[in-house]
Amino acid sequence: MDVVAHVGSTSTGREIARTVAATGAHFIRENGGNDALVIDDDVDADWAAEQAAIGAFTNSGQLCTSVERIYVPQRLADEFVARLVEHAEALNAPGPDAPLSLAPLVDERLREAVHAHVDDAVLRGATVLCGGSVPSAAGSYYPATVLIGCSNEMRVMREETFGPVAPVQVCATFEDALAAASDDHYGLAATVLTRSLDHALTAVDRLDVGTVKVNNVFGGAPGGAAQPRHHSGDGFGYGPALLDEMSHVKVVHLEGVAL
């Protein structure tokens, strides 16, 4: 066995890594993320809320690069949060005439884990503005949920929730938002929304993740390289660099011989 590649949870990746370490095989892993959305105070609040909703609620939040935590400046907070709640409520609207809808989560166990993150946030002082409750009907559906008053001490901000939950932390400045977003042990991806090239470059430098997306939560070249860090994994998981991860270089020194 020369190479082992794994996409999945951080805990499973760690167990595989222990086994692989004894074999000498090369291990490539992408093990989840806790992707931050950092919003500058110079952008349009409506557009920022749309980006946040796309990032947090697409596929019911069941994407490794979903927006898991949101940092918004005080100046935009009220309007941004109001628009984000509107997006969530549209997804939660019942009936066949609803313009959009959410798919259920993969199973009831995941729904319980997602709701546990919401409950923990509420116990620690967050407020549910939309969603946040387990439906009485059978199945694994969970509503699009918006939380305000969040902090980095809450599980919903520290761990990968993997559900349609948008936790919002209000920050005084862009610098404060960037500092809070950088305080994390994952390293998959992050997004910054800004009109300032200086702020964009600062975010690229400060966010210790494999991919930084500027002004598009799902931007990036299809098939482009991605190299997760820390608890999110090791090695290139995509793009041409993946071919190098799955191959070995053999060096041959050849000299002529006298006849």
Residue pairs with C-beta under 8 A, 6 or more apart in sequence:
1 23
1 25
2 25
2 26
2 248
3 25
3 26
3 27
3 28
3 245
3 246
4 16
4 20
4 25
4 26
4 27
4 28
5 27
5 28
5 29
5 246
6 12
6 13
6 16
6 27
6 28
6 29
6 30
6 31
7 29
7 30
7 31
7 64
7 237
8 31
8 32
9 31
9 32
10 31
10 32
10 160
10 231
10 232
12 31
13 29
13 31
13 233
14 31
16 27
16 29
17 27
17 29
20 27
21 27
26 235
26 245
27 234
27 235
28 233
28 234
28 235
28 236
28 237
28 242
28 245
28 246
29 228
29 233
29 234
29 235
30 64
30 188
30 226
30 228
30 232
30 233
30 237
31 228
31 231
31 232
31 233
32 64
32 160
32 162
32 186
32 188
32 231
32 232
33 64
33 65
33 68
33 160
33 186
33 187
33 188
33 189
33 209
33 228
33 232
34 68
34 69
34 157
34 158
34 159
34 160
34 184
34 186
34 188
35 55
35 65
35 66
35 67
35 68
35 69
35 186
35 188
35 189
35 190
35 191
35 209
36 67
36 68
36 69
36 70
36 71
36 181
36 184
36 190
36 191
36 207
37 51
37 52
37 55
37 67
37 69
37 70
37 71
37 190
37 191
37 192
37 193
37 217
38 71
38 174
38 177
38 178
38 181
38 190
38 191
38 192
38 193
38 203
38 207
39 48
39 52
39 70
39 71
39 72
39 73
39 76
39 80
39 177
39 192
39 193
39 194
40 73
40 174
40 192
40 193
40 194
40 195
40 196
40 199
41 73
41 74
41 75
41 76
41 173
41 174
42 194
42 195
42 196
43 76
43 193
43 194
43 195
45 76
45 79
45 80
45 83
46 79
46 83
47 193
48 72
48 76
48 80
48 193
49 79
49 80
49 81
49 82
49 83
49 84
49 86
49 87
50 83
50 87
51 191
51 193
51 216
51 217
52 67
52 70
52 80
52 84
52 87
52 166
52 217
53 84
53 87
53 88
53 91
53 144
53 166
54 217
54 218
55 66
55 67
55 191
55 217
55 218
56 66
56 67
56 68
56 70
56 144
56 164
56 165
56 166
57 87
57 88
57 91
57 102
57 144
57 164
57 166
58 66
58 218
59 66
59 103
60 102
60 103
60 104
60 105
60 142
60 163
60 164
61 114
61 161
61 162
61 163
61 164
61 165
62 105
62 106
62 110
62 162
62 163
64 188
65 188
65 189
65 211
65 218
66 162
67 166
67 191
67 217
68 157
68 160
68 161
68 167
69 150
69 156
69 157
69 167
69 169
69 181
70 166
70 167
70 168
70 169
71 168
71 169
71 171
71 177
71 178
71 180
71 181
72 80
72 81
72 168
72 169
72 170
72 171
72 177
73 170
73 171
73 172
73 173
73 174
73 177
74 170
74 171
74 172
77 168
77 170
80 168
81 129
81 146
81 148
81 168
84 146
84 166
84 168
85 129
85 130
85 146
87 144
88 130
88 131
88 143
88 144
88 145
88 146
88 164
88 166
89 130
89 144
90 98
90 99
90 100
91 100
91 101
91 102
91 143
91 144
91 164
92 102
92 130
92 131
92 143
92 144
93 99
93 100
93 101
102 141
102 142
102 143
102 144
102 164
104 139
104 140
104 141
104 142
105 111
105 114
105 140
105 141
105 142
105 163
106 140
107 140
108 139
108 140
110 140
110 162
110 163
111 134
111 140
111 141
111 142
111 163
113 161
113 162
113 163
114 142
114 161
114 162
114 163
114 164
114 165
115 134
115 142
116 155
117 154
117 155
117 156
117 159
117 161
117 163
117 165
118 128
118 132
118 145
118 147
118 156
118 165
120 154
120 155
120 156
121 147
121 150
121 154
121 155
121 156
121 157
121 167
122 128
122 132
122 147
124 151
124 153
124 154
125 149
125 151
126 147
126 148
126 149
126 150
126 154
126 156
126 167
127 147
127 148
127 149
128 145
128 146
128 147
129 146
129 147
129 148
130 143
130 144
130 145
130 146
131 142
131 143
131 144
131 145
131 146
131 164
131 165
132 143
132 145
132 147
133 143
134 142
135 141
135 142
135 143
142 163
142 164
143 164
144 164
144 166
145 163
145 164
145 165
145 166
146 166
146 168
147 156
147 165
147 166
147 167
147 168
148 168
148 170
149 170
150 156
150 157
150 167
150 168
150 169
151 157
151 169
152 158
152 169
152 180
152 183
154 167
156 165
156 167
157 167
157 169
158 184
160 186
161 167
169 177
169 180
171 177
171 180
174 194
174 199
178 202
178 203
178 206
178 207
181 190
181 207
182 206
182 207
182 208
185 230
185 231
186 209
186 230
186 231
186 232
187 208
187 209
187 210
187 228
187 229
187 230
187 231
187 232
187 233
188 209
188 210
188 211
188 228
188 229
188 232
188 233
189 209
189 210
189 211
189 212
189 213
189 226
190 203
190 207
190 209
190 211
190 212
190 213
191 212
191 213
191 214
191 216
191 217
191 219
192 199
192 200
192 203
192 204
192 207
192 212
192 213
192 214
192 215
193 214
193 215
194 200
194 203
194 214
194 215
200 214
200 215
203 212
203 214
204 212
204 214
208 229
208 230
209 228
209 229
209 232
210 226
210 227
210 228
210 229
210 232
211 220
211 226
213 219
213 220
223 238
223 239
224 238
224 239
225 236
225 238
225 239
225 240
225 241
225 242
226 236
226 237
226 238
226 239
227 235
227 236
227 237
227 241
228 234
228 237
235 245
236 242
236 244
236 245
